[in-house]
Amino acid sequence: MSNTIADAKDLFAIASKVTDPEIPVLSIADLGILREVDLDEDGTVQVVITPTYSGCPAMDAINEDLYAAFKDAGYEKVNVKLVLTPAWSTDWMSEEGKTKLEEYGIAPPTGKGHAGRVTLGMSVKCPRCHSLNTRELARFASTSCKALYTCKDCLEPFDYFKVLS
């Protein structure tokens, strides 16, 4: 099989259907962890993904789902490579993905990642009532990449997807 631009786009579309097992409304493309998909001369699909952090427990499930997605599409040979450098950043999330997070009830990351340590106070908008009158309850929530917040206006707790760079 030869590698063409159309093949790469088709392959990327197949991989983009795989969702994050921890946040099923997000595809791995929305999340920004799907970095590259290509087809070798021998017909092997090469997929490059970057985990949100090096110990992310969702990577095994994502790998299995990628193999299954390509097998269902007729590709028997698939190689999934985890790349840790450069480290994943919330800057890689799509705007559509951030909207999906909010609609799902998770406050999306605000701002851009940064280099070096920056200390500042910030408000996190409630994904339910959109109030900025919120406070952090716990630095870590259902997963390490989220913090637990509560809204002082609607009194609802919610996850906030932390800005990571």
N, C-alpha and C positions, 0 to 999 in steps of 0.2 A: 504494500500500500504506500502511496506517496503522501507526503505531508503538504496540505494546501491550507490557505487561509480559511477557506470554507470549512475544512475538516476541524481546524482549531476552534472556530466559532461554534460549530456543532458540538464538539466535545466539551467546550466550556459550558454550553447550555445544559448538557446532560449532568455535569458535575454541579451546576448551579441549582438543580432541583433537590439536592441533598440538604436537609435541614439540620440545624443545631439541635441535638437531643435535649439540651437543657432549656432552650428557648425555641420551641417548634415553629413559631411564626417567622423565624429568620432562616433564610438559606445561608449556606456557608459563604456565598458570594455577597449577600447583604452584610454579613458580619465582617467581611473583608479578610477572612482567613484563606480563601481560595486564591492562590497567587498565580498559578499557571497550569495550563493543560495543553499537552502536545501529543503527537502521534509519531512514534519511531518508524523507521523504514521497515522493521519486522512486524509492525502492527501492534506494538505494545503502547498502551495509553500511559503517558507519564503525567502524574498529577502532583503538583507542589502545593502544600498547605503549610500555614504557619499558625500554631496554636495561640490562643489568647494569652496564655502564660505556659511556661515549660511543664508544669505539672497538671495541666488541664485533663480531667478524667474523661471528657467527652471525645477525645481524639480516637480512642479505640472504636467507639460506636460510629464515628464519622468515617473512619477508614473502612469499616465493614459496609457501611451504607454506600460509599463510593464504589467499592468492588461490585456490590449488588446492582447499583444503577448502571454501571457499564456492562455488566453481564446481561442485564435485561435489554440493553440496547444492542447486544450482539458482539461485544468486545470481550474476548476471553482472557487476554493478557493485560493486566493493569498493575502499575507500580505507583504506590503512593509514597511520596517523600515528605517528611516533616523537616521544615527549615526553621531554625530558631533565630537566624540573623538575616536581615534586621528583625528586631523584636516587633511583634504585632503592636499596633497602636489603634486606639479608638478612632483616630483620624482615617483609618482605612474602611470604616463602616460607611455604607451607602446612606444617602439621605432618605431613600425609601426604607431602608432598614431601621433608621432612627424613628421614622414615622410609625412603622409596624410595632416597634418596641412600645411607644407611647400608647398606641391603640390597644396593645396587649396588657397595659397596666404597669409597665416598667418605664421609669423616667430615663430617657436616653442621655448619653453623655453630653455635657455642655462644654463648649469651648474646644480648643485644640490642645493636643499634647504639647509638652514642653521639654526642653533639655535642661537638666539640672533641677535642683530643689527650689520650689516656689511655695511659699506659705501665704495663703489668703483665705478670706472668708467668702463663701458664695451661697447663693440660694439655689435650691433645686426645686423646679416647678413640679407640682403634683400632677401626675398624668390623668387624674380623675376630674378635679375641679379647676386645675391650672393655677392654683394659688401659689405664691412664693413664700407663704407663711408655713414653712416646713422645718423639720429638724432631724438630724441624724440620730437614730437609736442605736445602731451598731455598725461598725466599720465594715463588717463582713455579713452578708445575707445568705441567701440560698446557695450561692456560689461565691468563690473568692473574688470574682470580677464585679460583684454587686455589693452595695451597702444598703442597709435597711433604714428607711426614713418613715416619718409620719407627718401627716398634714394637720396643722393646728386648726384649719378651718373646717374641712369635711371629716376630720378625725380618722381617716383611713390610713393604714400602713401601706407602704409600697416599696418595691426595690428600685434602686437607682444604679444604672450601669455606669460604673466609675470611669473617669477619663484615665486612660492608660497610654503611656508612650514609651 
